[in-house]
Amino acid sequence: MDNTILKLDGITKIYPNGTVANRNISISFNKGEIHSICGENGAGKSTLMNIIFAIEKQTEGKISYKGQEINYSSSLDAIENGIGMVHQHFMLIPSFTVAQNVVLGAEPKKANGFIDMDKANQITNELAKKYKFDEINATDLVSDLTVSAKQKVEILKTLYRKAEVIILDEPTAVLTPQETVQLFEQLKGFKELGHTIIFISHKLNEVKEISDRITVIRSGETKGTY
């Protein structure tokens, strides 16, 4: 049985100035796995993820999601179809609560058309409990949160939008060793719930610990999947 949920076939990215960021990259990602993309800074990892998330457009090659070739025009298309991404630099509004950030742009509404914040708080707390984000409370202000908690709010944003594939770009760069251990345990729970995690890192010791499979990228090219 083919368990592939996302497939890259011959992805090449060449910028107008001639810089080659990715060259002929082919990778298959399976449903319910943690698949790491490992390589040094500047290897082309983030560019490749931006292509999957439709922030950038590939020069050549195709992407298939759930067996269908996709050609999203923006990251909104990717989000609506179940692909989420957590960037190295968070995109949260500090003066908003956790729940306000989680539902932003897709708020639950009352019959009169106003935002139903009670519902938003309920949904956020239920998601936090389901995914074992125990330190997250819907009504807390984001400005009061630790960096680790802010990262979890970003992840909750993708889950609220029903992400099946979640891209994490260098997620441990901002975490303490203890927070990294906690994140890894939580990601293993995501896998058990059927999510596909694409874990971007240049830290080989970390990817060996967390991954079901590892694809190594060097100078914009894949060197193998292990």
N, C-alpha and C positions, 0 to 999 in steps of 0.2 A: 504493500500500500504506500502510495506517495504521500508523504507527510509535509511536503514543501508548502509554505504559506507565501514566501516572498523569494523571487529569483531575479538576479541580475545577470544579464547576458551581454558580454562584450562592451561594458560601459567604458567610454573614453570621454575625458573632459579636457579640451584645449581652449585656453583663454585667447582673446583677440591678440594679445601681445606674443603669442606663440608658446607660452608656458603650458606644459603638459602636467596636469594635476593627477589624472587617472588614465591608465592605458589598458584597454581590453580586459577589464575586470569582470569575472564571472563568479558569482557566489550564490548558493542556495541556503535559505534560512528555513528551518523546520518549525512547525507549530509546537509550542510548549518546550522550547529549549533556550538556554543562555548561550548565545553565539558571540564570541568576542572578536573584534577587529583590532589587531595589535600591530603597532609600528611606531617608529620614532616620530617626534614632532616634525611636521612638514612632509610626512609620507603620503598624504592624500586621504587620510581617514575621514576627517571632518567634511571635506569636499564631497566625498562619496555619500556620506549621510545626508548632506544638504541636497544632493540629487534625489535620493530616495524620498525625502520630505518635501520635494518640489520647491525648495528655496532657490536652487540652481537647476539648470537644464543641461543634460548631457549632450555632448557633441555627436556621439555615436552610441549605438547599443540600445537595448530595450529592458524594461522592467516589467515583470509579471507579478501580480498579487492575486492570490486565490485562483490561480490558473488563467487569469485574464490579463492581457497586456494593458498597462496603464500609462496614461500620458497627462498627468495632472497639471493644471495651469498655475496652481498656487498651493501653499501649504494648507490652506483651508480645505481644499479637495482631499488632501492626504488625511487630515484630521477627521473629516466627515466619513471617510471610508475605513477608519480604524487603525491609522498609523499615527503614533504620537512621538514627540521628541522633547527631551529635556536638555537644554543647552548648558554649556559651562557657566554662562552668565544668565542669572535668573531674570525672568520677565514678569515680576510681581509688582503690584502697587502697594507700597509699604503702609499707606494710610488706610487701606482696606482690611477687612477681616479675612481670615482664612477662607471662609465660605464665599465671600464676595469675589475673591480671586479665583476660586475653583470654578464657579458657575459663570464668570464674566463672559458675556457674548452669547450665552446659551442659558439664560436665567429661567427658572421655573416661574410661571405667571399665575396669578389669581384670575378668577373669572372676570374681574373688572379690568384686567390688563396690567395691573401693577405687579411688581416683582414680589414673589412669595418667599420672603427671607426665612420664615420658619421652616418651609420646605427645603430651602437651600441648606440651612443649618443641619436639618435632619439627614439629608442625603450625604452631606460632607462627613458627618460623624459616623454614619453607617459605612461609608467607604473606608474611612480611617480604621474602623474596627475590623472590617473584613480583611484588610491588607496588613493588619497588625502595626499600624502607625500609632502606637499608643499615646505618644506625646502630643498628638495633634488634636486641637479643639477648634471647632468651627467658628466660635465667636472671638478667638484671640486675634489681636492685631498682628499683621505680618511683621511690622516694624519691631515687635517685641520678641520675635522668634530667633532661635539659633540658626546658624547657616544650615545645619543638618535638617532642621525642621522646615526651613524654607525650601530645601530641595524636595522634601516629601510633599509639600504643597504643590510644587511643579508636577510631580508624578501624579498626584491626585487629580490635577487638571486633565491629564491625559486619560485617566481612568474614568472620570466623569463623562468624558466624550466617547467612552467605550472602546478605547484603544486595545487592539489585539496584539499589535507590534509596538514595542516601546524602545526607542533609541535613547541611550544614555551616553552623552558625550563627555568623556573624562569625569565621571561622577565623583570619583574619590579625591580629586585634586583639592577640593575644599573641605575634606573631612579629616577628623582625627583618626588614628588607628582603631580606636574603640568604635567610633561611628561607622567606619568602613566594615568592621565585622558585623555590626547590626544591619547595615544595608544589605550585605551579602545574604544574611539569613532571610531577610524579607524578600529579596529577589528570588530565592529558592522557592518561597511560597507562591510567588507570582507564576513561576514555571508550573507548579503543581496545579494551579488554577487554569492552565492552558495558554497563558500569555507567552509570546516570544520576546525575549530581551536581546537587543543588539547592544553590546557593551563595548564602548570605544575606550582604549587605554594604550599607554606606552609602557605600562608596568607589567612585565612578564610574570612576576611572581603572583600578582593579583589575578591575572586572567587564567593562569593555571589552576588557581584555587576555585574560581567561580564558574568556569566555563564547561559546557558540554562539548563544544567544538571551538577551535581558534583558527581564524584566518589571519595570516601574516601579510602585511603590505609593506613594501619597501620601494621608495622612489616612484610611487604611483602605480606599482604593479603588484599583483598577488604572487606570493612565493610559496603558497600551499595552504591547505586546510587540514588541521590535525585534530 
